[in-house]
Amino acid sequence: MEEQLPIPLLELVLYNYYLGSITFALGLIMLWFYLKRKAAFSWPKFVVFSIVILLVGNAYSIIIWHFWTIPINIMQGPFHLPTVLALLVIALKVVWYRILLAIYS
């Protein structure tokens, strides 16, 4: 059996974006609805938040993908499970931050 060569980081990032493209798109649509619900929506704010979510979400999903030991496929239909988990972690951190901000302000 041949030994597999390691995947370069740039290819891994692009591959992760490709696999999680539908999941990232749904996450950005949900972010858009969340920001549109607020009174102070602005496109620059949306673009900055989108870029941050894409970068942090990709980093988290690569970390989750690296340590993936669950014996199921990482693709469930069009959804990339490490990306779903990464976006859930980001959403929970934002919710937790808003709760703490409401408590201590």
N, CA, C and O atoms as a MOPAC input file, in Angstrom:
PM7 MOZYME 1SCF
protein

 N      0.84200 1    -1.17800 1     0.00000 1
 C      0.00000 1     0.00000 1     0.00000 1
 C      0.88900 1     1.24400 1     0.00000 1
 O      1.88100 1     1.31400 1     0.72600 1
 N      0.52600 1     2.19800 1    -0.80700 1
 C      1.31800 1     3.41900 1    -0.90400 1
 C      1.08800 1     4.31700 1     0.29800 1
 O     -0.00100 1     4.35900 1     0.87200 1
 N      2.13400 1     5.02800 1     0.66000 1
 C      2.02000 1     5.99000 1     1.75200 1
 C      1.43800 1     7.28700 1     1.20000 1
 O      1.86800 1     7.77900 1     0.15700 1
 N      0.45000 1     7.83700 1     1.91700 1
 C     -0.15300 1     9.08900 1     1.46300 1
 C      0.70500 1    10.26000 1     1.90300 1
 O      1.19600 1    10.30200 1     3.03100 1
 N      0.87400 1    11.19600 1     1.00700 1
 C      1.60500 1    12.41000 1     1.32600 1
 C      0.67200 1    13.37900 1     2.03900 1
 O     -0.53100 1    13.38100 1     1.77800 1
 N      1.21000 1    14.20100 1     2.93300 1
 C      0.33900 1    15.17000 1     3.61500 1
 C     -0.19600 1    16.21400 1     2.62900 1
 O      0.47200 1    16.59200 1     1.66700 1
 N     -1.41300 1    16.66000 1     2.90200 1
 C     -2.05000 1    17.68400 1     2.06500 1
 C     -1.52700 1    19.04500 1     2.50600 1
 O     -1.52000 1    19.33400 1     3.70200 1
 N     -1.08800 1    19.89100 1     1.57200 1
 C     -0.67300 1    21.25000 1     1.95300 1
 C     -1.84400 1    22.01400 1     2.58500 1
 O     -3.00500 1    21.78000 1     2.24700 1
 N     -1.52800 1    22.91400 1     3.49200 1
 C     -2.55100 1    23.63200 1     4.24500 1
 C     -3.49100 1    24.41400 1     3.33200 1
 O     -4.70100 1    24.41900 1     3.56100 1
 N     -2.96100 1    25.07200 1     2.30700 1
 C     -3.80300 1    25.84700 1     1.39900 1
 C     -4.81700 1    24.94800 1     0.69500 1
 O     -5.98300 1    25.31800 1     0.56200 1
 N     -4.38500 1    23.78000 1     0.24800 1
 C     -5.31500 1    22.85500 1    -0.39700 1
 C     -6.35800 1    22.35500 1     0.59600 1
 O     -7.52100 1    22.18300 1     0.23200 1
 N     -5.96000 1    22.12000 1     1.83900 1
 C     -6.89500 1    21.67200 1     2.85800 1
 C     -7.94600 1    22.73900 1     3.14300 1
 O     -9.12700 1    22.42700 1     3.29400 1
 N     -7.51600 1    24.00300 1     3.21800 1
 C     -8.45600 1    25.11100 1     3.44600 1
 C     -9.43700 1    25.21900 1     2.28000 1
 O    -10.64100 1    25.35200 1     2.49700 1
 N     -8.93800 1    25.16400 1     1.06000 1
 C     -9.81000 1    25.25200 1    -0.11300 1
 C    -10.74400 1    24.04500 1    -0.20800 1
 O    -11.91200 1    24.19000 1    -0.57000 1
 N    -10.24100 1    22.87800 1     0.10900 1
 C    -11.06400 1    21.67200 1     0.09800 1
 C    -12.16100 1    21.76900 1     1.15200 1
 O    -13.29700 1    21.35900 1     0.91200 1
 N    -11.82000 1    22.30900 1     2.31200 1
 C    -12.79900 1    22.48700 1     3.38600 1
 C    -13.86800 1    23.49900 1     2.97400 1
 O    -15.05000 1    23.28500 1     3.24400 1
 N    -13.47300 1    24.60000 1     2.32200 1
 C    -14.46100 1    25.56400 1     1.81900 1
 C    -15.35800 1    24.92000 1     0.76300 1
 O    -16.56100 1    25.17600 1     0.72400 1
 N    -14.77000 1    24.08700 1    -0.08900 1
 C    -15.55900 1    23.42100 1    -1.13000 1
 C    -16.58400 1    22.47100 1    -0.51400 1
 O    -17.75600 1    22.49200 1    -0.88700 1
 N    -16.14100 1    21.63600 1     0.43200 1
 C    -17.06200 1    20.68900 1     1.05500 1
 C    -18.13400 1    21.39000 1     1.88100 1
 O    -19.28700 1    20.95700 1     1.90500 1
 N    -17.75400 1    22.47300 1     2.55800 1
 C    -18.70100 1    23.16800 1     3.42000 1
 C    -19.36700 1    24.35800 1     2.77600 1
 O    -19.92600 1    25.20300 1     3.47500 1
 N    -19.32200 1    24.44800 1     1.45000 1
 C    -19.84400 1    25.64900 1     0.78500 1
 C    -21.33200 1    25.85500 1     1.04700 1
 O    -21.76300 1    26.98100 1     1.29600 1
 N    -22.11800 1    24.79300 1     0.99500 1
 C    -23.55800 1    24.94000 1     1.24500 1
 C    -23.79500 1    25.31300 1     2.69800 1
 O    -24.63800 1    26.15800 1     2.99800 1
 N    -23.05600 1    24.68500 1     3.59400 1
 C    -23.20400 1    24.98100 1     5.02100 1
 C    -22.78900 1    26.41200 1     5.33100 1
 O    -23.47200 1    27.10500 1     6.08500 1
 N    -21.67700 1    26.86200 1     4.75800 1
 C    -21.25100 1    28.24800 1     4.96200 1
 C    -22.27000 1    29.22000 1     4.37700 1
 O    -22.55700 1    30.25300 1     4.98100 1
 N    -22.81800 1    28.89900 1     3.20800 1
 C    -23.81900 1    29.78100 1     2.59600 1
 C    -25.05400 1    29.89400 1     3.48500 1
 O    -25.58200 1    30.99200 1     3.66700 1
 N    -25.52100 1    28.77800 1     4.04100 1
 C    -26.66400 1    28.83900 1     4.95000 1
 C    -26.33300 1    29.62300 1     6.21100 1
 O    -27.17700 1    30.35600 1     6.72500 1
 N    -25.10900 1    29.47600 1     6.71300 1
 C    -24.69300 1    30.24800 1     7.88400 1
 C    -24.67800 1    31.74200 1     7.60800 1
 O    -25.08000 1    32.53500 1     8.46000 1
 N    -24.21700 1    32.13200 1     6.42500 1
 C    -24.19600 1    33.55500 1     6.07900 1
 C    -25.60200 1    34.09500 1     5.85400 1
 O    -25.87400 1    35.25400 1     6.16700 1
 N    -26.49500 1    33.27500 1     5.31600 1
 C    -27.89200 1    33.70500 1     5.15800 1
 C    -28.52500 1    33.91500 1     6.53000 1
 O    -29.25900 1    34.88100 1     6.73900 1
 N    -28.24000 1    33.00700 1     7.46700 1
 C    -28.76800 1    33.17300 1     8.82200 1
 C    -28.19000 1    34.41800 1     9.48500 1
 O    -28.90100 1    35.11700 1    10.20700 1
 N    -26.90300 1    34.70400 1     9.24800 1
 C    -26.29400 1    35.93000 1     9.77300 1
 C    -26.97900 1    37.15000 1     9.17200 1
 O    -27.24300 1    38.12500 1     9.87500 1
 N    -27.27100 1    37.10000 1     7.85900 1
 C    -27.93000 1    38.21900 1     7.20100 1
 C    -29.30100 1    38.47200 1     7.81300 1
 O    -29.65300 1    39.62100 1     8.08100 1
 N    -30.08900 1    37.40300 1     8.04100 1
 C    -31.40300 1    37.56300 1     8.67000 1
 C    -31.27800 1    38.09100 1    10.09300 1
 O    -32.09100 1    38.90700 1    10.52800 1
 N    -30.26500 1    37.62900 1    10.81900 1
 C    -30.06000 1    38.08900 1    12.19300 1
 C    -29.73500 1    39.58400 1    12.21000 1
 O    -30.28200 1    40.33000 1    13.02200 1
 N    -28.84400 1    40.02100 1    11.31500 1
 C    -28.47700 1    41.43600 1    11.28800 1
 C    -29.59500 1    42.30400 1    10.71000 1
 O    -29.74400 1    43.45600 1    11.11700 1
 N    -30.38300 1    41.77600 1     9.76900 1
 C    -31.49600 1    42.55200 1     9.21500 1
 C    -32.59100 1    42.75700 1    10.25700 1
 O    -33.33200 1    43.73800 1    10.20900 1
 N    -32.68400 1    41.83100 1    11.18800 1
 C    -33.68800 1    41.93900 1    12.24100 1
 C    -33.38500 1    43.11700 1    13.16400 1
 O    -34.29700 1    43.73200 1    13.71600 1
 N    -32.11900 1    43.42000 1    13.32500 1
 C    -31.72900 1    44.56400 1    14.15000 1
 C    -31.97900 1    45.85900 1    13.38200 1
 O    -32.04900 1    45.86500 1    12.15300 1
 N    -32.11000 1    46.94000 1    14.11900 1
 C    -32.40900 1    48.22900 1    13.49200 1
 C    -31.18600 1    48.83800 1    12.80300 1
 O    -31.33600 1    49.62000 1    11.86500 1
 N    -29.98900 1    48.49100 1    13.25400 1
 C    -28.77900 1    49.14600 1    12.75000 1
 C    -28.02800 1    48.26300 1    11.75300 1
 O    -26.82200 1    48.06300 1    11.90000 1
 N    -28.72300 1    47.73100 1    10.73800 1
 C    -28.06100 1    46.90700 1     9.72700 1
 C    -27.25100 1    47.78500 1     8.78400 1
 O    -27.70800 1    48.84200 1     8.35000 1
 N    -26.04500 1    47.33100 1     8.47400 1
 C    -25.24000 1    48.00700 1     7.46400 1
 C    -24.45600 1    46.94700 1     6.68700 1
 O    -24.02300 1    45.93800 1     7.24300 1
 N    -24.28600 1    47.20200 1     5.39500 1
 C    -23.57700 1    46.24100 1     4.56200 1
 C    -22.12000 1    46.07400 1     4.95600 1
 O    -21.63000 1    44.94500 1     4.94700 1
 N    -21.39500 1    47.14200 1     5.30500 1
 C    -20.00000 1    46.92200 1     5.73500 1
 C    -19.89700 1    46.02100 1     6.97100 1
 O    -18.99700 1    45.18600 1     7.06700 1
 N    -20.81500 1    46.19700 1     7.90100 1
 C    -20.83400 1    45.35100 1     9.10100 1
 C    -21.09100 1    43.88800 1     8.70500 1
 O    -20.45100 1    42.97900 1     9.23400 1
 N    -22.02200 1    43.67000 1     7.78100 1
 C    -22.32600 1    42.31800 1     7.32000 1
 C    -21.11700 1    41.69400 1     6.64000 1
 O    -20.81400 1    40.52300 1     6.87100 1
 N    -20.42400 1    42.46000 1     5.80500 1
 C    -19.26000 1    41.92800 1     5.09200 1
 C    -18.15100 1    41.56200 1     6.07400 1
 O    -17.53300 1    40.50600 1     5.94300 1
 N    -17.89600 1    42.41900 1     7.05100 1
 C    -16.85500 1    42.13500 1     8.04400 1
 C    -17.22000 1    40.89100 1     8.85400 1
 O    -16.38300 1    40.00700 1     9.03700 1
 N    -18.45800 1    40.81600 1     9.33700 1
 C    -18.89200 1    39.64400 1    10.09300 1
 C    -18.83000 1    38.38200 1     9.23600 1
 O    -18.46500 1    37.31700 1     9.73200 1
 N    -19.18000 1    38.48900 1     7.96900 1
 C    -19.14000 1    37.32600 1     7.08000 1
 C    -17.71800 1    36.82000 1     6.90900 1
 O    -17.47700 1    35.61400 1     6.96700 1
 N    -16.77700 1    37.72700 1     6.69800 1
 C    -15.37900 1    37.32500 1     6.53300 1
 C    -14.85100 1    36.68800 1     7.81100 1
 O    -14.15500 1    35.67300 1     7.76200 1
 N    -15.17800 1    37.27900 1     8.94800 1
 C    -14.72900 1    36.71000 1    10.23000 1
 C    -15.32800 1    35.32700 1    10.44000 1
 O    -14.62800 1    34.40500 1    10.85900 1
 N    -16.61800 1    35.17200 1    10.15200 1
 C    -17.26100 1    33.86900 1    10.32200 1
 C    -16.65500 1    32.83500 1     9.37200 1
 O    -16.44600 1    31.68600 1     9.76200 1
 N    -16.37300 1    33.22800 1     8.14000 1
 C    -15.76300 1    32.28700 1     7.20300 1
 C    -14.37300 1    31.86000 1     7.66100 1
 O    -14.03600 1    30.67800 1     7.58600 1
 N    -13.57300 1    32.79200 1     8.12700 1
 C    -12.21100 1    32.46000 1     8.56200 1
 C    -12.21200 1    31.61700 1     9.82900 1
 O    -11.55000 1    30.58200 1     9.89300 1
 N    -12.95200 1    32.05900 1    10.83100 1
 C    -12.99300 1    31.32700 1    12.10300 1
 C    -13.70100 1    29.98700 1    11.91400 1
 O    -13.26300 1    28.97200 1    12.45600 1
 N    -14.78400 1    29.97900 1    11.15400 1
 C    -15.50100 1    28.73500 1    10.89800 1
 C    -14.64400 1    27.72500 1    10.16400 1
 O    -14.69100 1    26.53400 1    10.46900 1
 N    -13.86500 1    28.18000 1     9.20600 1
 C    -12.97700 1    27.27600 1     8.48600 1
 C    -11.88700 1    26.73400 1     9.40600 1
 O    -11.56200 1    25.54700 1     9.35500 1
 N    -11.32700 1    27.59300 1    10.24200 1
 C    -10.28800 1    27.13000 1    11.17600 1
 C    -10.85700 1    26.08800 1    12.14300 1
 O    -10.25100 1    25.03800 1    12.35700 1
 N    -12.01400 1    26.38100 1    12.72200 1
 C    -12.64200 1    25.42400 1    13.63900 1
 C    -12.97700 1    24.11800 1    12.94100 1
 O    -12.74900 1    23.04200 1    13.49500 1
 N    -13.52000 1    24.20100 1    11.72100 1
 C    -13.91900 1    22.96800 1    11.04200 1
 C    -12.71100 1    22.12200 1    10.65600 1
 O    -12.80100 1    20.89400 1    10.66200 1
 N    -11.58800 1    22.74500 1    10.32300 1
 C    -10.37300 1    21.97300 1    10.03800 1
 C     -9.87400 1    21.29900 1    11.31000 1
 O     -9.42800 1    20.15200 1    11.26800 1
 N     -9.94400 1    21.99900 1    12.44000 1
 C     -9.54000 1    21.38600 1    13.71500 1
 C    -10.46200 1    20.21500 1    14.04800 1
 O     -9.99100 1    19.14600 1    14.43700 1
 N    -11.77200 1    20.40900 1    13.89800 1
 C    -12.72700 1    19.32700 1    14.17200 1
 C    -12.49300 1    18.16600 1    13.20700 1
 O    -12.51900 1    17.00400 1    13.61200 1
 N    -12.26600 1    18.47800 1    11.94600 1
 C    -12.03100 1    17.45400 1    10.93500 1
 C    -10.76600 1    16.66700 1    11.25700 1
 O    -10.72100 1    15.45500 1    11.04700 1
 N     -9.74300 1    17.34400 1    11.76200 1
 C     -8.47400 1    16.67800 1    12.09800 1
 C     -8.66600 1    15.64100 1    13.19900 1
 O     -8.06600 1    14.56700 1    13.15200 1
 N     -9.49100 1    15.95400 1    14.18100 1
 C     -9.69300 1    15.05200 1    15.30700 1
 C    -10.95500 1    14.19300 1    15.16400 1
 O    -11.40200 1    13.59500 1    16.14300 1
 N    -11.53400 1    14.12300 1    13.96100 1
 C    -12.77500 1    13.39600 1    13.72900 1
 C    -12.52200 1    11.89500 1    13.89100 1
 O    -11.78100 1    11.31200 1    13.10000 1
 N    -13.11700 1    11.26800 1    14.89400 1
 C    -12.96800 1     9.82800 1    15.11000 1
 C    -14.30600 1     9.11000 1    15.10900 1
 O    -14.34500 1     7.89400 1    15.29100 1
 N    -15.40100 1     9.83000 1    14.91000 1
 C    -16.71600 1     9.22200 1    14.89100 1
 C    -16.83100 1     8.37600 1    13.61300 1
 O    -16.47600 1     8.85000 1    12.53400 1
 N    -17.31700 1     7.14600 1    13.72000 1
 C    -17.32200 1     6.26100 1    12.53900 1
 C    -18.46400 1     6.53500 1    11.55200 1
 O    -19.05000 1     5.59500 1    11.01600 1
 N    -18.78100 1     7.79100 1    11.31200 1
 C    -19.75900 1     8.12800 1    10.28100 1
 C    -19.09300 1     9.06000 1     9.28200 1
 O    -18.06200 1     9.66700 1     9.57000 1
 N    -19.68600 1     9.16400 1     8.12200 1
 C    -19.15700 1    10.02100 1     7.06700 1
 C    -19.30700 1    11.48600 1     7.46800 1
 O    -20.29800 1    11.85700 1     8.09700 1
 N    -18.32300 1    12.32500 1     7.10700 1
 C    -18.40500 1    13.73800 1     7.48100 1
 C    -19.38600 1    14.50800 1     6.60900 1
 O    -19.75500 1    15.63400 1     6.94300 1
 N    -19.81100 1    13.92100 1     5.49800 1
 C    -20.80500 1    14.56100 1     4.64200 1
 C    -22.13800 1    13.86300 1     4.84300 1
 O    -22.27400 1    12.67000 1     4.56800 1
 N    -23.11800 1    14.61000 1     5.32400 1
 C    -24.47300 1    14.09600 1     5.45300 1
 C    -25.33900 1    14.87100 1     4.47500 1
 O    -25.81900 1    15.96200 1     4.78100 1
 N    -25.53200 1    14.30100 1     3.30400 1
 C    -26.21200 1    15.01800 1     2.23400 1
 C    -25.32300 1    16.16800 1     1.78900 1
 O    -24.13200 1    15.97300 1     1.54600 1
 N    -25.88800 1    17.36200 1     1.68100 1
 C    -25.05500 1    18.50200 1     1.26600 1
 C    -24.33400 1    19.18700 1     2.42900 1
 O    -23.64100 1    20.18500 1     2.22800 1
 N    -24.49300 1    18.66100 1     3.63200 1
 C    -23.93400 1    19.33100 1     4.80800 1
 C    -22.63600 1    18.67700 1     5.26300 1
 O    -22.55200 1    17.45700 1     5.40300 1
 N    -21.63700 1    19.50400 1     5.48800 1
 C    -20.32000 1    19.08800 1     5.96900 1
 C    -20.36100 1    19.19000 1     7.49600 1
 O    -20.38200 1    20.29400 1     8.04000 1
 N    -20.37200 1    18.06100 1     8.18200 1
 C    -20.59500 1    18.05000 1     9.62800 1
 C    -19.56800 1    18.84700 1    10.43100 1
 O    -19.96600 1    19.53200 1    11.37300 1
 N    -18.26100 1    18.79800 1    10.11600 1
 C    -17.34200 1    19.65900 1    10.87100 1
 C    -17.66900 1    21.15000 1    10.72800 1
 O    -17.48900 1    21.91700 1    11.67400 1
 N    -18.14400 1    21.55500 1     9.56200 1
 C    -18.52300 1    22.96200 1     9.37700 1
 C    -19.77600 1    23.28400 1    10.16600 1
 O    -19.87400 1    24.35800 1    10.76000 1
 N    -20.73800 1    22.36800 1    10.18200 1
 C    -21.94500 1    22.58000 1    10.98700 1
 C    -21.57500 1    22.73400 1    12.45800 1
 O    -22.05900 1    23.64200 1    13.13400 1
 N    -20.71600 1    21.84200 1    12.95200 1
 C    -20.28600 1    21.92400 1    14.35000 1
 C    -19.51800 1    23.21700 1    14.62100 1
 O    -19.69100 1    23.83200 1    15.67400 1
 N    -18.67500 1    23.62900 1    13.68200 1
 C    -17.91700 1    24.86900 1    13.86400 1
 C    -18.84400 1    26.08000 1    13.92500 1
 O    -18.65700 1    26.96100 1    14.76400 1
 N    -19.83800 1    26.13000 1    13.04700 1
 C    -20.77600 1    27.25400 1    13.07300 1
 C    -21.63000 1    27.22900 1    14.33600 1
 O    -21.99200 1    28.28600 1    14.85400 1
 N    -21.95900 1    26.03500 1    14.84300 1
 C    -22.68400 1    25.94600 1    16.10800 1
 C    -21.83700 1    26.46000 1    17.26700 1
 O    -22.34900 1    27.14200 1    18.15400 1
 N    -20.54700 1    26.13800 1    17.26400 1
 C    -19.65000 1    26.63300 1    18.31400 1
 C    -19.58100 1    28.15100 1    18.26700 1
 O    -19.64100 1    28.80600 1    19.30700 1
 N    -19.45700 1    28.71400 1    17.07400 1
 C    -19.41300 1    30.17400 1    16.93500 1
 C    -20.71300 1    30.79100 1    17.42000 1
 O    -20.69000 1    31.78500 1    18.14600 1
 N    -21.85000 1    30.21900 1    17.03300 1
 C    -23.15100 1    30.75800 1    17.45100 1
 C    -23.30100 1    30.67400 1    18.96900 1
 O    -23.79100 1    31.61600 1    19.59300 1
 N    -22.88900 1    29.56500 1    19.56500 1
 C    -22.98700 1    29.43200 1    21.02400 1
 C    -22.08300 1    30.42200 1    21.74500 1
 O    -22.45600 1    30.95600 1    22.79000 1
 N    -20.89500 1    30.67100 1    21.19300 1
 C    -20.00100 1    31.66500 1    21.79900 1
 C    -20.61900 1    33.06100 1    21.73800 1
 O    -20.53100 1    33.82900 1    22.69600 1
 N    -21.24200 1    33.38200 1    20.60500 1
 C    -21.88500 1    34.70000 1    20.47400 1
 C    -23.04600 1    34.82400 1    21.44800 1
 O    -23.20000 1    35.85300 1    22.10700 1
 N    -23.86600 1    33.77700 1    21.54100 1
 C    -24.99700 1    33.80500 1    22.47200 1
 C    -24.49800 1    33.91000 1    23.90400 1
 O    -25.03500 1    34.69200 1    24.68900 1
 N    -23.47400 1    33.13100 1    24.25700 1
 C    -22.91500 1    33.17900 1    25.61200 1
 C    -22.35800 1    34.56900 1    25.91400 1
 O    -22.55400 1    35.08500 1    27.01500 1
 N    -21.66900 1    35.18200 1    24.95200 1
 C    -21.12200 1    36.51900 1    25.13700 1
 C    -22.24400 1    37.53100 1    25.36500 1
 O    -22.13700 1    38.40300 1    26.22700 1
 N    -23.32600 1    37.40700 1    24.58000 1
 C    -24.45400 1    38.34800 1    24.74700 1
 C    -25.14200 1    38.15700 1    26.11300 1
 O    -25.58900 1    39.12800 1    26.72300 1
 N    -25.22300 1    36.91600 1    26.58200 1
 C    -25.81100 1    36.66700 1    27.89800 1
 C    -24.94600 1    37.28200 1    28.99100 1
 O    -25.45200 1    37.95000 1    29.89300 1
 N    -23.64200 1    37.05300 1    28.90200 1
 C    -22.74100 1    37.64900 1    29.90300 1
 C    -22.75500 1    39.16600 1    29.84800 1
 O    -22.68300 1    39.82600 1    30.88400 1
 N    -22.84700 1    39.72600 1    28.64400 1
 C    -22.89700 1    41.16900 1    28.49400 1
 C    -24.17800 1    41.72500 1    29.11100 1
 O    -24.15200 1    42.78900 1    29.73000 1
 N    -25.29100 1    41.02200 1    28.95100 1
 C    -26.56000 1    41.46800 1    29.53600 1
 C    -26.53500 1    41.36000 1    31.05300 1
 O    -27.11200 1    42.19900 1    31.74400 1
 N    -25.87200 1    40.33400 1    31.57500 1
 C    -25.81600 1    40.13600 1    33.02600 1
 C    -24.95100 1    41.19700 1    33.68900 1
 O    -25.33400 1    41.76900 1    34.71000 1
 N    -23.79300 1    41.45900 1    33.11300 1
 C    -22.81700 1    42.33200 1    33.76300 1
 C    -22.88200 1    43.80300 1    33.33300 1
 O    -22.03300 1    44.59700 1    33.73600 1
 N    -23.86800 1    44.17100 1    32.52900 1
 C    -23.94400 1    45.58400 1    32.14500 1
 C    -25.06900 1    46.29400 1    32.86000 1
 O    -25.27400 1    47.49000 1    32.65300 1

